[in-house]
Amino acid sequence: MGYKEHKCHSLKNVNVAVITVSDSRTKENDESGKYIMKKLEENGHKIISYSIIRDEKKLLRDELEKLVNNDDVQVIITNGGTGASRRDVTVDVVENMFDKKLDGFGEIFRYLSYKEIGSPAVMSRAVAGAVKNKIIICLPGSLGAVKLGVEKLVIPEIGHLVWEVNR
């Protein structure tokens, strides 16, 4: 079965949980989280959960485990905590949970990011993978990076990814 045959199985409506990982963001000033939710809803997807979690491993892991065990959630998208600083713990937590890592997501994200911002793209640890039958996508927290990831990768592939991990 070729790509087009696979793509025709893509789900049109996916249930998504959005997590902003930040020590400073609030629901009032979380532009990146709001953007993710707005774009997903504009494309027919449903937001099941939205939370802001401090950059602390245990808090993030507890929230992710709760969402992975929620039958209504098909995809979890995080933003924030993917950089190189000591406080950036998202990728460390999520990669330890993955059953499968989708290396291409991070590789293509960094390539597209490099085309936009140049060499600082090497500091992004954007990643995606599967836990049980759920997709977890981790984007950087900056609005520019979120727009890039959502528009170029998430929206075009979210339904296909969910179909693939559930077949």
Secondary structure, DSSP 4 states (H G I P E B T S, - for coil): --HHHHHTT--S--EEEEEEE-SS--TTT-HHHHHHHHHHHHTT-EEEEEEEE-S-HHHHHHHHHHHHT-TT--EEEEES--SSSTT--HHHHHHHH-SEE-HHHHHHHHHHHHHHH-GGGGG---EEEEETTEEEEEE-SSHHHHHHHIIIIIHHHHHHHHHHHT-
